[in-house]
Amino acid sequence: MRLVHVVQHTYAEYLGLIEDHLEGRGIRFRYHRPFAAGGTLPAVEALADGLILLGGGPWGSAGTHDVPTLAREVELARVCLERGWPLVGFGVGAQIVALAAGAKPQPAALEFSVSAATRTDPSALEGYLPERYPLAIYMRDRPAVPPAAQVLARDARERPALWRLGPRALGFTAHPGLKVAMIEDLVMEFDEAPANVTEELARLRAVQPALEDALVPIMTGIVRLAGWMDTPAAA
């Protein structure tokens, strides 16, 4: 049975709708909360089945308000890239994946925006990425896409929304399994919040059913790319 390790950067943001997709396939996952009392990051040797780095709300990676465990997480991501282990980043998690590949993040103010992403390659996510899908970004700073990465989708402003690096690494600027309640909890968890929260929350509520529908093929593609349903190789 696969065991995927998941790093949280806030109490509010977790796997959300993705939990059901993993559980339904018999893929186990374990949360790590290094920001909590007694919390730790996973050990390197435990990551062979995969690592998911979640978003960070107002935490970034470009030097102004960095995730406290940034350097250690970059090292974990670098090991996954070097060994070809599954690696997925959402929001600041995508920035960490990019940093591990040597791409410096771009400083940017905390953004909350709800729009749509458009696929740039029909074969993206093993052919399962929808041509167009909802995109709800809640993120400080922007990942600089590594030169070796392939951009799979762009947002309404033509910025990379999803990219693939190597055989099994993905960077999403938005959490594809986001729930409205997660944003509401982020606003309550931190003193800092974007000025347009009310308007964008209304947009997110309106597209939530479409976001849930899009997650079905997206998760199929992620699981296939990561090999989480493949038979493990004999020891």
Residue pairs with C-beta under 8 A, 6 or more apart in sequence:
1 26
1 27
1 28
2 26
2 27
2 28
2 49
2 50
2 228
2 232
3 28
3 29
3 30
3 46
3 49
4 22
4 27
4 28
4 29
4 30
4 49
4 50
4 51
4 52
4 86
4 228
5 29
5 30
5 32
5 42
5 46
5 47
5 49
5 50
5 51
5 52
6 14
6 15
6 29
6 30
6 31
6 32
6 51
6 52
6 54
7 31
7 32
7 34
7 41
7 42
7 51
7 52
7 53
7 54
7 73
7 76
7 93
8 14
8 31
8 32
8 33
8 35
8 54
9 35
9 54
9 55
9 56
9 57
9 59
9 67
9 92
9 93
10 35
10 54
10 55
10 56
10 57
10 59
10 186
10 189
10 190
11 33
11 36
11 185
11 189
12 57
12 182
12 183
12 185
12 186
12 188
12 189
13 54
13 55
13 56
13 57
13 91
13 175
13 182
13 186
14 31
14 54
14 182
15 22
15 29
15 52
15 54
15 177
16 175
16 177
16 178
16 179
16 182
17 177
17 178
17 179
17 211
17 212
17 215
18 176
18 177
18 215
18 219
19 29
19 177
21 177
21 215
21 216
21 219
21 223
22 28
22 29
22 228
25 223
25 228
25 229
27 223
27 228
27 229
29 52
30 42
32 39
32 40
32 41
32 42
33 39
34 40
34 41
34 68
34 69
34 72
35 68
35 69
41 69
41 72
41 73
41 76
42 51
42 76
44 76
44 79
47 76
47 79
47 80
47 85
48 83
48 85
49 85
49 86
49 228
50 80
50 85
50 86
50 87
50 88
50 168
50 226
50 228
51 76
51 77
51 80
51 85
51 86
51 87
51 88
52 88
52 89
52 90
52 93
53 73
53 77
53 87
53 88
53 89
53 90
53 92
53 93
53 94
53 96
53 97
54 90
54 91
54 93
54 175
55 90
55 91
55 92
55 93
55 138
55 139
55 175
56 67
56 91
56 92
56 93
56 139
56 140
57 138
57 186
57 189
57 190
58 65
58 110
58 140
58 190
58 192
58 193
59 65
59 66
59 67
59 92
59 140
60 66
60 67
60 92
60 95
60 105
60 107
60 108
60 139
60 140
60 141
61 67
61 70
61 92
61 95
61 96
61 99
61 105
61 141
62 95
62 104
62 105
62 106
62 107
62 108
62 140
62 141
63 107
64 107
64 140
64 141
65 140
67 73
67 92
67 96
70 96
70 99
73 96
74 96
74 99
74 100
75 100
77 87
77 89
77 96
77 97
77 99
77 100
78 100
78 101
79 85
80 86
80 87
80 100
80 169
81 87
81 97
81 100
81 101
81 165
81 166
81 169
84 166
84 167
84 168
85 168
86 168
86 169
86 225
86 226
86 227
86 228
87 97
87 168
87 169
87 170
88 97
88 169
88 170
88 172
88 222
88 226
89 95
89 96
89 97
89 98
89 143
89 170
89 171
89 172
90 172
90 174
90 175
90 176
91 137
91 138
91 139
91 172
91 173
91 174
91 175
92 139
92 140
92 141
93 171
93 172
94 143
94 163
94 171
94 172
94 173
95 105
95 141
95 142
95 143
97 143
97 165
97 169
97 170
97 171
98 105
98 143
98 144
98 145
98 146
98 149
98 165
98 171
99 105
101 146
101 148
101 149
101 165
102 146
103 143
103 144
103 145
103 146
103 147
104 144
105 141
105 142
105 143
105 144
106 141
106 142
106 143
106 144
107 141
108 140
108 141
108 142
109 140
110 138
110 139
110 140
110 192
110 193
110 194
111 137
111 138
111 139
111 140
111 194
112 137
112 138
112 183
112 193
112 194
112 196
112 197
112 200
113 135
113 136
113 137
113 200
114 134
114 135
114 136
114 137
114 200
114 203
114 204
114 207
115 134
115 135
115 155
115 156
116 132
116 133
116 134
116 135
116 155
116 156
117 132
117 133
117 134
117 135
117 153
117 154
117 155
117 161
117 162
117 174
118 131
118 132
118 153
118 154
118 155
119 129
119 130
119 131
119 132
119 152
119 153
120 151
120 152
120 153
120 154
121 150
121 152
124 152
124 153
124 162
124 164
124 221
125 152
125 217
125 218
125 220
125 221
125 222
125 224
125 225
126 220
126 221
126 224
126 225
127 221
128 217
128 218
128 220
128 221
128 224
129 152
129 153
129 162
129 217
129 218
129 221
130 214
130 217
130 218
133 153
133 176
133 210
133 211
133 214
133 218
134 207
134 210
134 211
134 214
135 155
135 156
135 161
135 173
135 174
136 174
136 175
136 178
136 183
136 200
136 204
136 207
136 211
137 155
137 173
137 174
138 174
138 175
138 178
138 183
138 186
138 194
139 173
139 174
142 159
142 173
143 160
143 171
143 173
145 151
145 160
145 163
145 171
146 165
148 165
148 166
149 163
149 164
149 165
149 171
150 163
150 164
150 165
151 160
151 162
151 163
152 162
152 163
152 164
153 160
153 161
153 162
154 160
154 161
155 161
155 173
159 173
160 171
160 173
161 172
161 173
161 174
162 170
162 171
162 172
162 173
163 170
163 171
164 170
164 171
164 225
165 171
167 225
168 225
168 226
168 227
170 222
170 225
175 182
176 211
176 214
176 215
176 218
176 219
177 215
177 219
178 204
178 211
179 208
180 201
180 204
180 205
180 208
183 197
183 200
183 201
183 204
184 201
186 193
187 193
187 197
194 200
204 211
223 229
